Amino acid sequence: MDKKILKFLLAILPTFLMLHLLAMFFPYTGLARILVIPEIIIINSIIIIVWLKMASIELGNKRKIWISMIVVTLIITVSLWPQEFNPPVFKQLIDKII
């Protein structure tokens, strides 16, 4: 397998894990889930491709680039997750933490 494809698959894996966790813990999405899941995957894929290009050009710390890329994709995943009648997922998480 090509090294670029393997890097992409490793970078997109947290997105799929987060989607699975969100579907388990926040299931009340209505029909919006049908539209949002492909949207999240496309947006995160574009972000990952751009950031992997940056990592190949950038001479700095690649670990920081990878960590920031994963954090940004996870934030996008959680922020775009719909809720039919409950508050947004971020608000629910903050309420449970506090």
Summary of the structure (lengths in Angstrom):
residues: 98
radius of gyration: 15.1
end to end distance: 44.9
largest distance: 46.5
contacts: 253
relative contact order: 0.17
helix: 79%
strand: 0%
